[in-house]
């Protein structure tokens, strides 16, 4: 059983309340970490998954297996539903090249289902409040599987828990950004949010929101080019950390859709020598945002 510590801290701002837990350990180059609905999901290439609950206790750790009975060749995107179902996007070798799909696990790590997506390669996954699984990805060309499909195709797909595809949405030609640059896909209470990096690696990232029918609600340049360090809450608020050169500290900011600007909220102590320090934003738990911290810890913060 994994250790955990709960720390309550009085801050200058009374609307903030925190807890701290130990994570599963360092998550470096071959690992990606996300906190979804308070659960920590670590994906380690090429195919290991570890899931911790809100107290830092391990629910399961597993090697993702393909329908062929062999380990998958890659995984990307992890999410958990309110009923404990965990989804992980995967790619595996087949005779003609590669096939894609999404693996569904229960809280014990038992693989419940494989949703096969064929030429469609999942990159990001999320569950909406109605328990639908949303999958963002790209599609291989029918004649040359090394290339992206030369025909128009849906980038966003919606599935029921039994694996039935119930929507193909947001076609590549309609997508207002670089289709290969979606670094975050998360559901709020009434919409889906996507963080899209610029195609050239330079310029502004974009924040795109669509409703549950796939209609674009809004598209905002967010002036960022980072891979992560952003969190999208259940109520639909988008947060990030920003370096303040004047104070030589990071500050927490929230995105204001009306003005299209990031608004500062508070300074953050990121000194790793301090007991409480704020690293990258790694996810959310309802309307609480979660930071990484030194010494393999995670910090919850309630923000109003």
N, C-alpha and C positions, 0 to 999 in steps of 0.2 A: 504494500500500500504506500502510495506516494505521500510525502510530507506536504503540509501546506500551512500557511500562516495567514491569518486575517488581521489586518491592521486598520483601525479607524483613526482618521486624522482630522483635526480641526484646522480649517484653512481660513484665510482672510475673507474669502468669499463664502458666505453661508450656504450658497446653492450647490456647493461642491461637496461630495462625500466619496470616500475611496475605500477600496479593499485591495490587498496585495496577496497574490498566490505565487508559489513556485511553478515554473513551467516544466516541460519535460526535458529541458536542457538546451544547449545552444542550437540555433537553427541557422546554418551558414549557407555557403554557395549552392550546395546540392539540395537544400531544404527550403521550402516556402511555408510560412506560418500565417494562419488567419484565425481570428476569433469571431465566430458566428453564433449569435444568440447566447453568448457567454461560454460556448464550448470551444476549446482550442483544437485546431486541426493542423497537424504537421504532415506535409507531403515531402518525402525524401526520394529523389530520383535514384533508380528509374521507377520504383513501384511500391515503396513502403508508406503506410498510412498509420498515424497514431492519433487517437482522439482522447482528450481529457475533459472531464466535466467542469462545472463552475468552481469547484473546490480544488482543482488541480489533481484529481484522482483519475488514473487511467481507466477509460472505459474499454478500449481495446487497441491492439497493435496488430497489423496484418500485412502480408505481402499480397498485392492485388494480382489476381490470376485472370487470364483471358478465358473466353469460352473454349479455346483449344486445349486448355489444361496446362498451359505454360504461363510463366510470369509475363505481364504486359511489358511493352518496350518504353512506355512513358505514361505519366499521370499529370494532370493539371486541373486546378480548380477544386475546391472542397467546400461543402455546405452541409448544414444540418437543419432538419425540419423540427417543428415544435413537438412532434411525437417521437423524436429521437432518431429518425431515419437519416443516415449519412449518405451523401452523394459525392462521388469522385469521378471526374472525367478521365478517360483512359484511351490509349492507342495500343494496338498489338499487331504483330506480323501475321500476314495471310499470304496465300500463294501469289497473289497479284501485287503485293506491296504492303499496304497497311489498312486496317479497319478501325473505326472509332466506336465509342460507346460510353455509357455512364453506368457505373457500378453502384448499387444501393445496398447498404448494410443496416442491420438493426443495432441497437445499443450494445449488444454483446460482441459485435464484429462478425456475425453470421451474414454471409452474402445472400441477400434476399432475391435479387434480380439483376440481370444485365440488360440494359436498354441499348440495343444495337443501333448505331446511326450510320453504318456503312462508310461512304466516302466523306461524310461530314465529321470533322475532327473537333471534338469539344475542347474549348479553352477555359471557359468559366461556367460555373453553375450556381444556382441559388433557388431557394424555395420561397414562394409568396405566401401570404397569410391564408390562402385557400388551399394550401398543400400541393399546388402545382409546381413542378420542377421546370425551371427555365435554363436553357443551355445556349450559350453563345459559342460560336466556332467558325471554322472556315471549311470549304468543301474542295476536295481534290477533283481534278479534271477527269472526266470519264475515259479519255483516251490516253492521257499521260498523267499518272498519279503523282508525279513529282511536282507538277504545276497546280496552281489554284485553278478552279473551274473557270473556263473562259466564257461560260454562260452565266447569266444572272441567277442568283440563288438566295434563299433566306439565310440570314446570319443568326437569327434568334428563333429558337424553337421551344415549344411548351408541351410538356408531357404530364399525363396523370401518373399516379403512383403505380398503376399496373403496367406502365410502359407504353400506353397508347399515346401516339402523337396527336395533339389536339390543336396545334397552331404552328404555322410557319410564317414568321413575321420579320419585318425590317430587312428588306432585300438589300443586297450590296449596292446597287445603283442608287437607292434612296438613302443610304447611310451617310450622314453628314460628317464623315471623319475617315481616318485610316482603319480599314476593316481588320487589319492585323494587330492593332494597337490597344485592344481592350484589356486593361490591367485590373479592372475591378468590375464585377457584376453583382449587385445586391438589391434585394427587394425591400421597399418600405411598405407602409400599410396600404398605399393605393397606387404605387408605381414601381418601376424598375429603373435603377440608376446605373450608368456605365461611365467609367473613366477611360478616356481614349488618348493615348500618347500620339504625338505628331509622327507622321510617316517617315520623315527625314531624320528624326532624332533631334531636330532643332525646331524652335518655335513653341507655340502654346499647346498645351493639352486641352481637351474638351470634356465638358461634363454634359452628358445626354440623358434625358429622362423620357421614358415611354410609359403609356398606361398599360393596363392588363390586356388590351386588345392589340397592342403593338404600335399604336399611334404615337408619334413623337410629340411630347408635351413641350419640351424646350431643349435648346442647345446653346451652351455658354462656353466661351473661351475662359479658361481658369488661370492662364498665365503660369502654368506649372509644366515641368517636363519630367517629374519624378515617376518612379515605378510604383511606389507605394506611399506610405505616410499619409494616408487619408482614411476617413471613416464615415460611413453613411448609416444614420440611425433609423430606427423603426418609424419615427415620425417624419422622416425625410429631410433631416438636417445633415449637411456635409461639412466635415471638419478637417483641418490639416494643421501641421506645425510649420512655422516659418521662422527662419533665422533673422534675428534683429541685430544688425551690425552695431547699432548705438549702445545696446545694453550687453552685447556679446552673449545673448541667451536666446533660446527658442521661445516662441510665444504660440499659444493656441488661437486659431482663427476659425471663423464660421463663414460659409459662403452665403452672400445675400443675392438672391436671384434678381430682385428688382433693380439693383444698381449694377449687378454683374461684378461685384468686388468682394474681396475677403475682408471681413471685419475682425479686428483684434479683440480677444476676450481676456486673456491673462498671460503673464509670463510663466514659463515652465523651468524648473530646476532640472538640468540634465547632467549634473555633476555625478559621475559614477561612484565617487567616494561617499556620497550622501546616502542615507538609508532609503529615502524616497527620491527617485530620479526618473525623468521622463525620456524614454527613447522614442522609436518610431511608433506611430499609430498602427495597430495590427487588426482592429476590428471593433465590434460593438456587442452589447448585451441589452437589447431593447433600446432605450435612449441613453444608456451609459456607453462611454467610449473606453477603449482599452489600449493601453500603451505597453510596449516592451520596456524592460528596465534592466539595469546591470545585475549580475549574479543570477541570471536565468529566472527573473521574476516578471510578472505581469501586473499592471496596475489598472484597476477600474476607477472611472471618474464619472459622477453624475453631473451633467451640464444642463442648465436651464436657459 
